[in-house]
Amino acid sequence: MKILSIETSCDETAISIIDAEGGFEKPVFKIRGNQILTQAQLHAEYGGVFPNLAKREHSKNILPLLVIALTEAKMFKKKKVKSVLSKKELAFYQKTLEREPALLEPFLEFIVTVQRPDIDALAVTAGPGLAPALWVGVNFAKALSIMWDIPLLPMNHMEGHIIASLLQSDKTGKKITLPAVSFPALALLISGGHTELVVMKDWMQYKKIGATKDDAVGEAFDKVARMMKLPYPGGPHISRLAETIKDNTSRFKLPRPMINTNDYDFSFSGLKTAVLYTIQKIPQFTPKMKAEIANEFENAVTEVLLTKTLRAAKEYKVKTILIGGGVSANTRIRNAFAKKVPEKLGNVKLYVPQQVLSTDNALMISAAAYFRLVSKKKFSKTFKADGNLSL
């Protein structure tokens, strides 16, 4: 089954094309095309993602990126003779892409000159994420679906991150398999917009047991980085500073918010504020002090995430722990879980995504879409982009 997926939930424009088989038992994904274009440098001057800029860049880049992905997959073929759109077809595309006027003209030229690729299904991230960014991908996918007469699947971005934690590529990077997963499983989703604990009784079955009450963990990293005048995205810069503290000590002590509460919710706003107050009390903020605060902040975040996840794993008697989302790329968090899960939970399996798949990408959307198709669940044909879409 060949699946083309589109991801525009934040500041990465991504398109992938996979050939999938094997069902839930022995899934195998052959990567035909996989392209990602990041906007991180453009948003750096704002200290975070600027939604309207993200939308503009998606609109500008999504069609050229599709051409590159189709070419990589050897599916890009020009028509010998341009087709002619009827008034009804033209009106439909104008209506579908009315939110993306900069995309409309190149799209109309594209559809009359390019042959339908050998694709069985389209998938697009419908949410959660930045609504203006999501709409670009959703409307573009809807237009492609009608143009090529290919079924379209709206996908949940966080479900993609759950699946991403299991994707294991071979040495060529062109073939991906998944391990046999034992259920129940517990997914810790940590990104710029989410901090959630989700229990899975089986494939595609989710029960959210905890979520952030304010700032997500990735958002806290970025805000703390801004306080310390570090570039965006803040997480990697904080981590590099923290790594310079070789003995892992700090003269500064930060709180571990909600670490001992009787639920599985999180809160990082107070931790962020504690960093601000700590900095304001320092008359001369030296590079060594900055590194120590970065180290203590990263330790506090890691301890909270680890403590709550381990406790939830014990209560729900899970056999597998999955960590997904952009913050899963954090080395200290990865190492802490790799050490403590076998130490505290014995034979519970831990899966974290490969570094390249920890950030937003379309490959994880393709993989999740395949499992949705295998499960034979119905999809809405009238879906909308939803920035707050829940699992």
Buried (B, 14 or more C-beta within 10 A) or exposed (E): BBBBBBBBBBBBBBBBBBBBEEEBEEBBBEBBBBBBBBBEEBBEEEBBBBBEBBBBBBBBBBBBBBBBBBEBBEBBEEEEEEEEBEEEBEEBBEEBBEBBEBBBEBBBEBBBEBBBBEBEBBBBBBBBBBBBBBBBBBBBBBBBBBBBEBEBBBBBBBBBBBBBBBBEBEEEEEBBBBEEBEEBBBBBBBBBBBBBBBBBEEBBBBEBBBBBBBBBBBBBBBBBBBBBEBBBBBBBBBBEBBBEBEEEEBEBEBEBBBBEEEEBBBBBBBBBBBBEEBBEEEEEBEEEBBBBBBBBBBBBBBEBBBBBBBBBBEEBEBBBBBBBBBBBBBBBBBEBBEEBBEEEBEEBBBBBBBEBBBBBBBBBBBBBBBBBBBEEEEBEEEBBBBBEBEB
